[in-house]
Amino acid sequence: MKTLSLHRLPALVLITLFAATLPLAAQSPSAPGRWTVAQADAWQAHHKWPVGSNFIPDNAINQLEMWQKSTFDPAEINRELGWAQADGMTTMRVFLHNLLWQQNPAGFKRRINVFLSIAAKHHIKPIFVLFDSCWDPYPHLGPQHPPIPGVHNSGWVQAPGAKMLENPGDYPQLEAYVKGIVGAFANDPRILAWDVWNEPDNTNNSSYGKEEPKNKVELIDHLLPQVFQWARAEHPTQPLTSGIWQGDWTSFATLSPTAKIQIENSDIITFHNYGWPEQFAAAIADLAQYHRPIICTEYMARGVGSLIDTILPIARRDNVGAINWGFVVGKTQTNLPWDSWQRPYVLIQPPVWFHDLYYQNGKPYRAREIQIIRALDKNTHWGPTPDPPPPLPIP
């Protein structure tokens, strides 16, 4: 997560305005097959403003438990997405996993289709995440372990796992997964976008860092462009993206090698920010230089200053999609803070929830947060907004 100060904002605005007069190629390279700015703008104009959450039902500890045949729960998904629809959400970010494809491609596709049917009934278009570098590097099929008491996201797993990542001989299986999933749904209007890899260069230093491949980032920097190519080979009508989340974003030249790969291959720009409102606004100003639709695919961590109350109005003002981490509190335990990996919250609970919006019975954790989401979801289409939204009513 980068730190930006308020005094830089005017300069960033001037840089953004000046960049708009330059050819796009002068600002950043563009990978073969990447959408043009015009294509990205046309896609944006045909969709509602994306607002929603990163979604996993409360009875699943990770992606595998959500999607495996024995634990896939359409009734619970329908119940929870009903709350999302009622409160004005238009998207959900949902994680898939390559092991599910290897286990049973046809069955996995059927369950994805069931999920999409439920989401469409609730007027929600999900963003599907294909790979993820966060948390446990040793995923396995079958029953998943129960939550570790007091620990944030104690069962989440990486995709692919460390063993596959370290073995290029397994990459054809990863290619088959990407092409199989994207190809099956490439023309499906129920899907908003494909997030090909979540935080690819995350080495999980505060949790599983000692168990990670020592050359993990190097391996991923080699594999990530191929993943984009595999997905693009299926000619999806939905955009491809991978969200940048750390480093200096003031110019393409200052990006990390991984972030450069993400930006030059992404049809739309996505990012993560769990910082204060001024940091969030500065991140948007940095990313405006690429002249593409922008979605923040992770934000909202109450204990460190990222709040629905302060962040979401900025996103709406700047016409940026916003997807907070966590929907319903459950087995992921993401209502607990990140530092629970060092100090589990067993006997003492944190003073406020870290992530998540709802209790398991559908009651909002904070009614005001839901009121804000409802108040801001007014426009039918997401296209450029000529006037800023009216100020929020004071409760």
C-alpha positions as CSV (number, residue, x, y, z in Angstrom):
1,M,0.0,0.0,0.0
2,K,1.5,3.3,-1.0
3,T,1.5,6.5,1.0
4,L,0.7,9.8,-0.7
5,S,0.4,13.2,0.9
6,L,-2.3,15.8,0.4
7,H,0.1,18.5,-0.9
8,R,0.8,16.4,-4.0
9,L,-2.8,16.4,-5.2
10,P,-2.8,19.7,-7.2
11,A,0.4,18.6,-9.1
12,L,-1.2,15.3,-9.8
13,V,-4.3,17.0,-11.3
14,L,-2.0,19.1,-13.5
15,I,-0.1,16.0,-14.6
16,T,-3.3,14.3,-15.5
17,L,-4.6,17.2,-17.5
18,F,-1.3,17.4,-19.4
19,A,-1.2,13.6,-20.0
20,A,-4.6,13.8,-21.7
21,T,-2.9,15.8,-24.5
22,L,-0.3,13.1,-25.2
23,P,-0.6,10.0,-27.3
24,L,-1.5,7.0,-25.2
25,A,1.6,5.1,-26.3
26,A,3.8,7.8,-24.8
27,Q,2.4,7.1,-21.4
28,S,2.5,3.3,-21.1
29,P,3.1,0.4,-23.4
30,S,0.1,-1.7,-24.5
31,A,0.3,-5.5,-24.8
32,P,-1.0,-7.1,-28.1
33,G,-4.7,-7.5,-28.1
34,R,-5.4,-5.1,-25.3
35,W,-8.5,-3.1,-25.7
36,T,-8.2,0.4,-27.1
37,V,-9.3,3.3,-24.9
38,A,-12.4,3.7,-27.2
39,Q,-13.3,0.0,-26.6
40,A,-12.9,0.4,-22.9
41,D,-15.0,3.6,-22.9
42,A,-17.8,1.9,-24.9
43,W,-17.8,-1.0,-22.4
44,Q,-18.1,1.5,-19.5
45,A,-21.0,3.3,-21.1
46,H,-23.1,0.2,-21.2
47,H,-22.9,-0.7,-17.5
48,K,-24.1,0.6,-14.2
49,W,-21.7,2.1,-11.8
50,P,-20.0,-0.9,-10.1
51,V,-20.5,-0.9,-6.4
52,G,-20.4,-4.0,-4.3
53,S,-18.3,-6.3,-2.2
54,N,-15.8,-9.1,-2.4
55,F,-18.1,-12.0,-2.0
56,I,-18.0,-15.4,-0.4
57,P,-21.0,-16.9,1.5
58,D,-20.7,-17.0,5.3
59,N,-20.5,-20.8,5.4
60,A,-17.4,-21.0,3.2
61,I,-13.8,-20.5,4.5
62,N,-12.3,-20.1,1.1
63,Q,-12.8,-20.4,-2.7
64,L,-12.6,-24.2,-2.6
65,E,-15.3,-24.6,0.0
66,M,-17.5,-22.1,-1.8
67,W,-17.4,-24.0,-5.1
68,Q,-16.8,-27.7,-4.4
69,K,-19.8,-29.9,-5.2
70,S,-20.3,-31.0,-1.6
71,T,-20.3,-27.5,-0.1
72,F,-21.7,-25.4,-2.9
73,D,-24.8,-23.7,-1.5
74,P,-27.1,-21.9,-4.0
75,A,-29.7,-21.2,-1.4
76,E,-27.3,-19.3,0.8
77,I,-25.9,-17.5,-2.2
78,N,-29.4,-16.5,-3.2
79,R,-30.2,-15.3,0.3
80,E,-27.1,-13.1,0.6
81,L,-27.2,-11.7,-2.9
82,G,-30.8,-10.7,-2.2
83,W,-29.5,-8.4,0.5
84,A,-27.0,-6.9,-2.0
85,Q,-29.7,-6.2,-4.5
86,A,-32.0,-4.6,-1.9
87,D,-29.3,-2.3,-0.8
88,G,-28.3,-1.0,-4.3
89,M,-25.2,-3.1,-5.1
90,T,-24.5,-3.9,-8.8
91,T,-21.5,-6.2,-8.7
92,M,-19.6,-8.7,-6.6
93,R,-16.0,-9.8,-6.9
94,V,-15.8,-13.6,-6.7
95,F,-12.7,-15.8,-6.5
96,L,-12.4,-19.1,-8.6
97,H,-9.6,-21.7,-8.3
98,N,-7.7,-23.8,-10.8
99,L,-8.0,-27.0,-8.7
100,L,-11.7,-27.0,-9.2
101,W,-11.2,-27.1,-12.9
102,Q,-8.7,-29.9,-12.7
103,Q,-11.1,-31.9,-10.5
104,N,-14.2,-31.6,-12.7
105,P,-14.3,-29.0,-15.5
106,A,-17.9,-29.7,-16.4
107,G,-19.2,-29.7,-12.9
108,F,-17.3,-26.5,-12.1
109,K,-18.8,-24.8,-15.2
110,R,-22.3,-25.9,-14.1
111,R,-21.9,-24.4,-10.7
112,I,-20.6,-21.1,-12.1
113,N,-23.6,-21.0,-14.4
114,V,-25.9,-21.6,-11.4
115,F,-24.1,-18.7,-9.6
116,L,-24.5,-16.4,-12.6
117,S,-28.2,-17.2,-12.8
118,I,-28.7,-16.3,-9.2
119,A,-26.6,-13.1,-9.6
120,A,-28.5,-12.1,-12.7
121,K,-31.8,-12.6,-10.9
122,H,-30.6,-10.0,-8.4
123,H,-29.2,-7.7,-11.2
124,I,-25.6,-8.2,-10.1
125,K,-22.8,-8.7,-12.6
126,P,-19.8,-10.3,-10.9
127,I,-16.1,-9.9,-11.6
128,F,-14.4,-13.3,-11.5
129,V,-10.9,-13.7,-10.2
130,L,-8.9,-16.5,-11.8
131,F,-5.7,-16.6,-9.7
132,D,-4.7,-15.2,-6.3
133,S,-1.3,-14.9,-4.6
134,C,-2.7,-14.3,-1.0
135,W,-2.5,-16.4,2.1
136,D,-1.9,-20.2,2.2
137,P,0.4,-21.4,-0.6
138,Y,-0.6,-25.1,-0.3
139,P,-4.2,-25.5,-1.4
140,H,-5.9,-28.9,-1.5
141,L,-9.2,-30.2,-2.6
142,G,-11.6,-31.9,-0.2
143,P,-12.7,-30.9,3.2
144,Q,-11.1,-27.6,4.4
145,H,-10.0,-27.0,7.9
146,P,-12.2,-25.0,10.3
147,P,-11.4,-21.4,11.0
148,I,-8.5,-20.8,13.4
149,P,-10.0,-19.0,16.3
150,G,-9.4,-15.3,16.3
151,V,-7.5,-15.1,13.0
152,H,-8.4,-13.1,9.9
153,N,-8.9,-15.2,6.7
154,S,-7.3,-18.2,8.3
155,G,-8.3,-20.6,5.6
156,W,-7.9,-18.7,2.4
157,V,-5.7,-20.4,-0.2
158,Q,-3.6,-19.3,-3.2
159,A,-4.2,-20.2,-6.8
160,P,-2.1,-21.7,-8.1
161,G,-0.3,-23.2,-5.1
162,A,3.4,-22.9,-4.7
163,K,4.1,-26.4,-6.1
164,M,2.4,-25.6,-9.4
165,L,3.9,-22.2,-9.6
166,E,7.4,-23.6,-9.2
167,N,6.9,-26.3,-11.8
168,P,6.6,-25.0,-15.4
169,G,5.5,-28.6,-16.4
170,D,2.2,-27.8,-14.7
171,Y,1.6,-24.6,-16.6
172,P,-0.4,-26.4,-19.4
173,Q,-2.9,-27.3,-16.7
174,L,-3.2,-23.6,-15.8
175,E,-3.6,-22.7,-19.4
176,A,-6.4,-25.2,-19.8
177,Y,-8.1,-23.8,-16.8
178,V,-7.9,-20.2,-18.0
179,K,-9.0,-21.0,-21.5
180,G,-11.6,-23.3,-20.3
181,I,-13.3,-20.9,-17.9
182,V,-12.9,-17.8,-20.0
183,G,-13.9,-19.6,-23.2
184,A,-17.0,-21.0,-21.7
185,F,-18.3,-17.6,-20.6
186,A,-16.5,-15.3,-23.0
187,N,-19.8,-14.0,-24.4
188,D,-21.8,-14.1,-21.3
189,P,-23.4,-10.7,-20.5
190,R,-23.9,-11.7,-16.9
191,I,-20.2,-11.2,-16.2
192,L,-18.8,-7.7,-15.7
193,A,-15.0,-8.5,-16.0
194,W,-12.2,-10.9,-15.5
195,D,-9.6,-10.2,-12.8
196,V,-6.9,-12.5,-14.0
197,W,-4.6,-12.4,-10.9
198,N,-5.2,-10.9,-7.4
199,E,-2.1,-9.2,-5.9
200,P,0.3,-11.3,-7.9
201,D,3.4,-10.1,-6.2
202,N,2.1,-10.5,-2.6
203,T,4.6,-12.5,-0.7
204,N,2.5,-12.7,2.5
205,N,5.3,-11.7,4.8
206,S,3.0,-11.3,7.8
207,S,1.5,-14.8,7.5
208,Y,3.0,-17.4,5.2
209,G,6.1,-15.6,4.1
210,K,8.6,-18.3,5.2
211,E,6.7,-20.9,3.2
212,E,6.6,-19.0,0.0
213,P,9.0,-19.7,-3.0
214,K,12.0,-17.4,-2.6
215,N,11.7,-16.4,-6.3
216,K,7.9,-16.1,-6.2
217,V,7.7,-12.7,-7.8
218,E,10.1,-13.6,-10.5
219,L,8.1,-16.7,-11.3
220,I,4.9,-14.7,-11.4
221,D,6.3,-11.9,-13.6
222,H,7.1,-14.6,-16.1
223,L,3.7,-16.3,-15.9
224,L,1.4,-13.3,-15.6
225,P,1.7,-12.1,-19.2
226,Q,1.0,-15.6,-20.4
227,V,-2.2,-15.7,-18.3
228,F,-3.4,-12.5,-20.0
229,Q,-2.6,-14.0,-23.3
230,W,-4.4,-17.3,-22.6
231,A,-7.5,-15.4,-21.5
232,R,-7.3,-13.0,-24.4
233,A,-7.0,-15.9,-26.9
234,E,-10.7,-16.8,-26.0
235,H,-11.8,-13.3,-27.3
236,P,-13.9,-12.4,-24.2
237,T,-16.4,-9.6,-24.6
238,Q,-15.7,-8.7,-21.0
239,P,-12.5,-6.7,-20.1
240,L,-9.4,-8.3,-18.6
241,T,-7.6,-6.7,-15.6
242,S,-5.3,-7.2,-12.7
243,G,-5.3,-4.7,-9.8
244,I,-2.2,-2.9,-8.7
245,W,-1.9,-2.6,-5.0
246,Q,1.6,-1.4,-3.9
247,G,4.4,0.9,-4.9
248,D,4.7,4.4,-6.5
249,W,2.1,5.0,-9.2
250,T,2.9,8.5,-10.2
251,S,4.1,7.4,-13.6
252,F,4.5,4.2,-15.6
253,A,8.2,4.5,-15.2
254,T,7.9,4.4,-11.3
255,L,5.8,1.3,-11.3
256,S,7.2,-2.0,-10.1
257,P,7.9,-4.7,-12.8
258,T,4.8,-6.6,-11.8
259,A,2.6,-3.4,-11.8
260,K,3.9,-2.5,-15.3
261,I,2.8,-6.0,-16.5
262,Q,-0.6,-5.4,-14.9
263,I,-1.1,-2.0,-16.4
264,E,0.1,-2.7,-19.9
265,N,-2.1,-5.8,-20.2
266,S,-5.3,-4.5,-18.5
267,D,-8.2,-3.3,-20.6
268,I,-9.6,-1.4,-17.6
269,I,-7.6,-0.2,-14.6
270,T,-8.2,-1.8,-11.2
271,F,-6.5,-1.1,-7.9
272,H,-6.6,-1.7,-4.1
273,N,-6.4,0.9,-1.5
274,Y,-7.0,0.6,2.3
275,G,-5.7,4.0,3.1
276,W,-7.1,7.3,4.3
277,P,-9.4,9.3,2.0
278,E,-6.6,11.6,0.9
279,Q,-4.5,8.5,-0.1
280,F,-7.5,7.0,-2.0
281,A,-8.1,10.3,-3.9
282,A,-4.4,10.5,-4.7
283,A,-4.4,7.0,-6.1
284,I,-7.3,7.8,-8.4
285,A,-5.4,10.9,-9.6
286,D,-2.4,8.8,-10.4
287,L,-4.3,6.2,-12.3
288,A,-6.3,8.8,-14.4
289,Q,-3.2,9.2,-16.6
290,Y,-4.1,5.9,-18.4
291,H,-7.5,7.3,-19.6
292,R,-9.4,4.1,-18.9
293,P,-12.3,3.1,-16.6
294,I,-11.1,2.6,-13.1
295,I,-12.5,0.3,-10.4
296,C,-11.1,-0.1,-6.9
297,T,-11.6,-3.8,-6.3
298,E,-10.5,-3.7,-2.6
299,Y,-11.0,-1.1,0.0
300,M,-12.7,-0.6,3.5
301,A,-10.7,-1.5,6.6
302,R,-12.3,0.4,9.4
303,G,-9.4,0.0,11.8
304,V,-6.9,1.8,9.6
305,G,-9.1,4.6,8.3
306,S,-10.7,3.3,5.1
307,L,-14.4,3.7,5.6
308,I,-17.6,3.5,3.5
309,D,-18.5,6.9,4.9
310,T,-15.4,8.7,3.5
311,I,-14.2,6.5,0.6
312,L,-17.3,5.7,-1.3
313,P,-18.4,9.3,-1.9
314,I,-14.9,10.1,-3.4
315,A,-15.3,7.1,-5.7
316,R,-18.7,8.2,-6.9
317,R,-17.5,11.8,-7.3
318,D,-14.6,10.6,-9.5
319,N,-16.7,8.1,-11.4
320,V,-14.6,5.1,-10.0
321,G,-16.2,1.8,-9.3
322,A,-15.8,0.6,-5.7
323,I,-15.8,-2.9,-4.3
324,N,-15.2,-3.2,-0.5
325,W,-13.6,-6.3,1.1
326,G,-16.2,-8.5,2.9
327,F,-19.9,-8.9,2.6
328,V,-21.3,-11.1,5.4
329,V,-19.3,-12.0,8.5
330,G,-18.6,-15.8,8.5
331,K,-16.0,-18.5,8.4
332,T,-13.4,-16.2,6.7
333,Q,-13.4,-14.0,9.9
334,T,-12.4,-10.9,8.0
335,N,-14.2,-8.8,10.5
336,L,-10.9,-9.3,12.5
337,P,-7.9,-7.2,11.6
338,W,-4.8,-8.3,9.7
339,D,-2.7,-8.2,12.9
340,S,-4.7,-11.2,14.3
341,W,-2.1,-13.3,12.6
342,Q,0.4,-12.1,15.2
343,R,-2.2,-11.7,18.0
344,P,-5.3,-13.8,17.6
345,Y,-8.5,-12.1,19.0
346,V,-9.8,-15.0,21.1
347,L,-10.4,-13.5,24.5
348,I,-10.6,-9.9,23.5
349,Q,-12.5,-8.7,20.4
350,P,-11.4,-5.6,18.4
351,P,-13.4,-2.5,19.1
352,V,-14.8,-2.3,15.5
353,W,-15.1,-4.8,12.7
354,F,-12.2,-4.6,10.2
355,H,-14.1,-5.7,7.1
356,D,-17.6,-7.0,6.3
357,L,-21.0,-5.3,6.1
358,Y,-23.6,-7.7,7.4
359,Y,-24.3,-10.1,10.2
360,Q,-25.3,-13.6,9.2
361,N,-29.0,-12.8,9.6
362,G,-28.8,-9.9,7.1
363,K,-28.7,-7.1,9.6
364,P,-26.1,-4.4,8.7
365,Y,-23.2,-4.0,11.0
366,R,-23.7,-0.2,10.5
367,A,-27.0,0.9,9.0
368,R,-25.4,4.2,8.0
369,E,-23.0,2.4,5.6
370,I,-25.9,0.8,3.8
371,Q,-27.7,4.2,3.6
372,I,-24.7,5.7,1.9
373,I,-24.5,2.9,-0.7
374,R,-28.2,3.3,-1.4
375,A,-27.9,7.1,-1.6
376,L,-25.1,7.0,-4.2
377,D,-26.5,4.4,-6.5
378,K,-28.6,6.8,-8.7
379,N,-27.3,6.6,-12.3
380,T,-28.6,4.0,-14.8
381,H,-25.3,4.0,-16.6
382,W,-21.7,4.4,-15.5
383,G,-20.5,6.6,-18.4
384,P,-18.9,10.0,-17.7
385,T,-20.8,12.0,-15.2
386,P,-20.8,15.7,-16.1
387,D,-21.9,16.9,-12.7
388,P,-20.8,15.7,-9.2
389,P,-23.5,13.9,-7.2
390,P,-25.3,16.0,-4.6
391,P,-23.9,16.0,-1.0
392,L,-25.0,13.1,1.2
393,P,-27.8,13.9,3.6
394,I,-26.7,14.3,7.2
395,P,-28.2,11.6,9.4
